[in-house]
Amino acid sequence: MSWPIPVFIKIEYPKPISWRLWLPTLAAVAAGAAGAVLLIWPHGKSTQTFQFWATLIGAPLVACALAFGIRLNDWEDEQTDAEECEREQQRLRGMWREWTRRHLCVLDAAAFPASTDEIARFAGAKADLPGNSDRSITFDWVKGRATAFRRARLLHLIVRRFADTLALHKEVIVTLMLDDASLGHDVAWTKEVMRIFGHLVPGTTCHVEVQSAKGSVQWITRQVDTVDPATRLVIAAQLWADEEQEHEFSEGAAAFLITPSAAQAGSICRPMASTRDTLETGLSQIKAYQVPPERLALAWFTRCEEAESTAIRSAVTEDPKDSTVERLLDKSLGLPGPASGWIALAIAMEAMRGAGPQLVVWRDPASEPLYLCTISPLPQKETTV
């Protein structure tokens, strides 16, 4: 399920005309023409005339000119066709490159994993991160509290994080991406968002949409192909339900403030869904069409097998001596859930401010395809002296 980009065949240009081959050919043509003149010259007619010598010399020249002219015309036609095909391929490649590089303009992003609130630590090559493999982690500040309290506390943290920027807009669409249990309480989530907006950013009108966090790739794909003039706050969250005895994922959330355009912003490019059979083709398309000339600086993985992450990292590495660094987020964040892809995107954008392009790879729960998404991290924060 890689992108439907056609395979462009290599344009074969005609080989230059070889004089080593054509000189003997032209000599044979000239000799044949001269022989024909001698053969058809009337018997008994004088050969000491201007007409005879003009014909004897002119006929071979005309024959050679015709033979070489026909070959040169064919060569020029082949050359012109090849050049036109090359230009058309470049035009089509440019259109596909523009298509793959369509993106969401992210003015700001924030990750809220349960395991740590020090997102900048993920940027270090040898980061000392918590070890939570195969564990389900909850937020320290809400242990033992009901879901309603955790929901309100989390939304308050997120809206407060973006409040200054949100206050600059008259209207904002809030898109909630929730786990299955939280989707059953979508009305409560909506009311809580409206209440918190009214308290923290009273001058901004918000409209709330609710959908499943599992449809992240489909949603991003629709958005990059849509001209959306609205400012949008995307909140992806996975919270434990009160009645759960065993938890299948770690709690966490991510938020993205998306605008139609901005001079200084990060970006989430068109994602790709890929199976194991099409992974190699998909990665080659990302490198050829989507990623700028500089190499991918870092690859982030969640809900990926180690063999898959190794294969992907090897495929995107240009220089074996300077391989792309990988981050296996599940080792630090614990068991992944439906919003883990969003959380990985937010961590990569926030932790790697000012860095080069990043590749984020994840898989939805009970889903076979891998999702590959190239991002440009947020710009460095301005510092005042």
C-alpha positions in Angstrom: 0.0 0.0 0.0 2.7 2.4 -0.9 1.8 5.6 -2.8 0.4 5.1 -6.3 3.5 6.8 -7.9 4.3 5.2 -11.3 7.7 3.8 -12.0 9.4 6.0 -14.5 11.4 4.1 -17.1 14.9 5.4 -17.8 15.0 7.5 -20.9 17.3 6.1 -23.6 18.9 8.8 -25.6 20.1 7.9 -29.1 23.8 7.2 -29.4 25.8 9.9 -31.2 26.4 9.3 -34.9 29.7 7.4 -35.2 32.0 8.7 -38.0 34.0 5.5 -37.8 30.9 3.7 -39.0 29.6 6.3 -41.4 32.8 7.2 -43.3 33.1 3.7 -44.8 29.3 3.8 -45.5 29.5 7.1 -47.2 32.6 6.0 -49.2 30.6 3.0 -50.4 27.6 5.2 -51.3 29.9 7.6 -53.2 31.6 4.7 -55.1 28.2 3.2 -56.0 26.9 6.6 -57.3 30.1 7.1 -59.3 29.8 3.6 -60.8 26.2 4.2 -61.7 27.2 7.4 -63.5 29.8 5.5 -65.5 27.4 2.7 -66.2 24.6 4.9 -67.6 26.8 7.4 -69.4 25.9 7.1 -73.1 28.4 5.0 -75.1 30.5 7.0 -77.4 29.6 10.3 -75.8 32.7 12.4 -74.8 33.9 12.2 -71.2 36.0 15.3 -71.6 33.1 17.7 -70.9 32.0 19.7 -68.0 28.7 17.8 -67.9 30.4 14.5 -67.4 32.7 15.6 -64.6 29.9 17.6 -62.9 27.7 14.5 -62.9 30.6 12.1 -61.9 31.5 14.3 -58.9 28.0 15.7 -58.1 26.1 12.4 -58.0 28.2 10.9 -55.2 28.0 14.1 -53.2 24.2 14.2 -53.6 23.9 10.5 -52.7 26.1 10.9 -49.6 24.1 14.1 -48.6 20.8 12.3 -49.0 21.9 9.1 -47.1 23.5 11.1 -44.2 20.7 13.6 -44.1 18.1 10.9 -43.7 20.1 9.3 -40.8 20.7 12.7 -39.2 17.0 13.5 -39.4 16.1 10.2 -37.7 18.7 10.9 -35.0 17.3 14.4 -34.4 13.8 13.0 -34.1 14.9 10.4 -31.6 16.8 13.0 -29.6 13.8 15.4 -29.6 11.5 12.6 -28.5 13.8 11.6 -25.7 14.2 15.2 -24.5 10.4 15.7 -24.5 10.0 12.5 -22.5 12.6 13.6 -20.1 10.8 17.0 -19.6 7.5 15.2 -19.1 8.9 12.9 -16.6 10.4 15.8 -14.7 7.1 17.6 -14.8 5.3 14.5 -13.4 7.9 13.9 -10.8 7.5 17.5 -9.7 3.7 17.0 -9.4 4.2 13.8 -7.4 6.8 15.5 -5.2 4.4 18.4 -4.5 1.6 15.8 -3.8 3.8 13.9 -1.3 4.9 17.1 0.4 1.5 18.4 1.1 1.4 18.9 4.9 -0.3 20.3 8.0 1.2 23.5 9.2 1.8 23.0 13.0 2.2 26.2 14.9 2.8 24.4 18.2 2.7 20.9 19.6 3.0 19.3 23.0 3.2 15.7 24.2 1.9 14.5 27.6 3.1 10.9 28.1 2.4 9.5 31.5 6.0 8.2 32.0 7.7 11.6 31.9 7.1 15.3 31.4 10.7 16.0 30.3 10.2 15.8 26.6 13.5 17.4 25.7 15.3 14.4 27.1 14.2 12.4 24.0 16.5 14.5 21.9 19.8 13.2 23.4 21.7 10.5 21.5 22.2 8.7 24.8 19.2 9.9 26.6 18.6 8.5 30.1 15.0 7.7 29.7 12.7 5.7 32.1 12.4 2.0 31.3 8.8 0.9 31.0 8.8 -1.9 28.5 5.5 -4.0 28.6 4.1 -1.9 31.4 1.0 0.3 31.5 1.7 3.7 33.1 -0.7 6.2 34.5 -0.2 9.9 35.2 1.4 10.4 38.6 -0.8 13.4 39.4 -4.1 11.5 39.0 -3.4 8.2 40.6 -6.5 6.8 42.2 -8.7 9.6 40.8 -11.8 9.0 38.8 -11.8 9.3 35.0 -13.8 12.5 35.1 -11.1 14.2 37.2 -8.3 12.9 35.0 -10.2 14.1 31.9 -10.7 17.6 33.3 -7.1 17.8 34.6 -5.6 16.7 31.3 -7.7 19.1 29.2 -6.9 21.9 31.5 -3.2 21.3 31.1 -3.5 21.2 27.3 -5.6 24.3 26.9 -3.5 26.2 29.4 -0.4 25.2 27.4 -1.8 26.8 24.2 -3.9 29.6 25.8 -1.8 32.5 24.8 -1.8 31.5 21.1 -5.5 30.5 21.2 -6.4 33.9 22.6 -5.2 35.5 19.3 -7.9 33.7 17.3 -11.6 34.4 17.4 -12.6 30.9 16.5 -11.0 27.5 16.9 -12.1 24.0 16.0 -11.1 21.4 18.6 -10.7 17.9 17.2 -10.7 15.2 19.9 -9.1 11.9 19.0 -10.0 9.5 21.7 -9.6 5.8 22.7 -12.7 3.5 22.4 -13.6 3.8 26.1 -13.4 7.6 26.0 -15.5 7.7 22.8 -18.4 6.4 24.9 -18.2 9.6 26.9 -17.8 12.0 24.0 -20.5 14.3 25.4 -18.6 14.7 28.7 -15.4 15.4 26.8 -17.1 18.0 24.7 -18.7 19.8 27.6 -15.4 19.8 29.5 -13.6 21.4 26.5 -16.2 24.1 26.3 -16.0 24.8 30.0 -12.2 25.1 30.0 -12.2 27.3 26.9 -14.7 29.6 28.5 -12.5 29.8 31.6 -9.0 30.1 30.1 -9.7 31.7 26.7 -13.1 33.4 27.0 -12.7 35.5 23.9 -12.3 32.5 21.6 -15.2 30.5 20.3 -14.6 26.8 20.0 -16.4 24.1 18.1 -15.7 20.5 19.1 -15.4 17.4 16.9 -14.9 13.9 18.3 -13.6 10.8 16.6 -11.5 7.7 17.2 -7.7 8.1 17.7 -7.3 5.0 15.5 -8.1 7.0 12.3 -5.1 9.2 12.6 -3.6 8.5 9.2 -6.9 8.7 7.4 -7.6 12.0 9.1 -4.2 13.5 8.3 -4.5 12.4 4.7 -7.9 14.1 4.3 -6.6 17.3 5.9 -3.5 17.6 3.7 -5.8 17.3 0.7 -8.3 19.8 2.0 -8.1 23.6 1.9 -9.0 24.3 5.5 -9.0 28.0 6.5 -9.7 27.2 10.2 -7.3 27.2 13.1 -7.6 23.7 14.7 -6.5 22.3 18.0 -6.1 18.5 17.7 -6.1 16.7 21.0 -5.4 13.0 21.0 -5.8 11.2 24.3 -5.9 7.7 25.8 -7.2 7.4 29.4 -8.1 4.4 31.5 -11.7 3.8 32.2 -12.9 3.5 35.9 -14.2 0.0 35.5 -11.0 -1.4 33.9 -9.2 -4.0 36.0 -6.4 -4.6 33.5 -5.0 -1.8 31.4 -4.0 -2.4 27.8 -2.0 0.8 27.3 -0.2 3.6 29.1 -2.1 6.8 29.5 -1.0 9.8 27.5 -2.0 12.6 25.2 -0.7 14.9 22.5 -1.9 18.2 21.2 -1.2 20.1 17.9 -2.2 23.7 17.0 -2.7 23.6 13.3 -3.1 26.7 11.2 -3.6 27.2 7.4 -0.1 28.8 7.1 2.6 30.3 9.2 6.1 31.8 8.6 7.6 29.8 11.4 6.1 26.4 12.0 6.6 22.7 11.9 4.9 20.3 9.5 3.3 16.9 9.3 3.6 15.6 5.8 1.4 13.2 4.0 1.6 9.8 5.8 1.9 6.5 4.1 0.4 3.1 5.0 2.7 0.2 4.2 2.7 -3.5 4.6 5.8 -5.7 5.0 5.6 -6.5 1.3 5.6 -2.9 0.2 7.8 -1.4 2.9 10.9 -1.3 0.7 9.0 0.4 -2.1 7.4 2.9 0.3 10.7 3.9 1.9 12.3 4.5 -1.5 9.4 6.7 -2.5 9.7 8.7 0.8 13.4 9.2 0.1 13.0 10.1 -3.6 9.9 12.4 -3.3 9.1 13.6 0.2 12.3 14.1 2.1 14.4 17.1 1.3 18.0 16.5 0.1 19.3 16.2 3.7 19.0 12.8 5.3 16.4 11.9 7.9 17.9 12.9 11.3 16.0 10.5 13.5 13.5 7.7 13.2 10.8 7.2 16.0 8.9 3.9 16.5 6.0 2.8 18.5 4.1 -0.5 18.3 6.8 -1.8 15.8 8.7 -5.0 16.0 12.4 -4.6 16.4 13.1 -6.3 13.1 10.9 -3.7 11.4 12.6 -0.8 13.0 16.0 -2.1 12.1 15.0 -2.7 8.5 13.6 0.8 8.3 16.6 2.5 9.9 18.9 0.6 7.5 16.9 1.6 4.5 16.9 5.3 5.3 20.6 5.4 6.2 22.7 6.9 3.3 26.1 6.6 4.9 26.8 3.4 7.0 29.3 5.4 9.0 26.6 7.9 10.0 23.5 5.9 10.4 20.1 7.4 11.3 19.4 7.3 15.0 16.3 5.4 16.2 14.0 5.9 19.2 12.0 2.9 20.4 9.4 4.8 22.4 7.6 1.8 23.8 10.6 1.1 26.0 10.1 4.5 27.7 6.4 5.1 27.4 5.1 1.7 28.2 2.4 -0.2 26.3 1.2 1.7 23.3 -2.5 2.5 22.7 -4.7 4.0 20.0 -3.2 7.5 20.5 0.4 6.5 20.6 1.0 7.5 17.0 -0.1 11.0 17.8 2.0 11.0 21.0 5.1 9.9 18.9 4.5 12.7 16.4 4.2 15.3 19.2 7.4 14.1 21.0 9.4 14.2 17.7 8.2 17.7 16.9 8.7 19.1 20.4 11.9 17.3 21.4 13.8 18.0 18.1 13.1 21.7 17.7 15.2 23.2 14.9 16.4 19.8 13.7 16.1 18.2 10.3 13.3 16.0 9.0 12.2 13.0 11.2 10.5 9.8 10.3 7.7 8.6 12.7 6.5 5.0 12.4 3.6 3.4 14.2 0.9 0.8 14.0 -2.7 1.1 15.2 -4.0 -1.6 17.6 -5.0 -4.8 15.9 -3.8 -3.4 12.6 -1.3 -4.9 10.1 -0.2 -1.8 8.1 2.7 0.3 9.3 2.2 4.0 9.1 5.2 6.1 8.1 5.0 9.9 8.4 7.7 12.5 7.8 7.7 15.6 9.9 9.6 18.8 10.2 10.1 19.6 13.9 9.0 22.9 15.4 11.4 25.8 15.1 13.6 26.8 18.0 12.0 29.0 20.6 13.1 32.6 20.5 15.2 33.6 23.4 15.4 37.1 24.8 18.6 38.5 26.2 
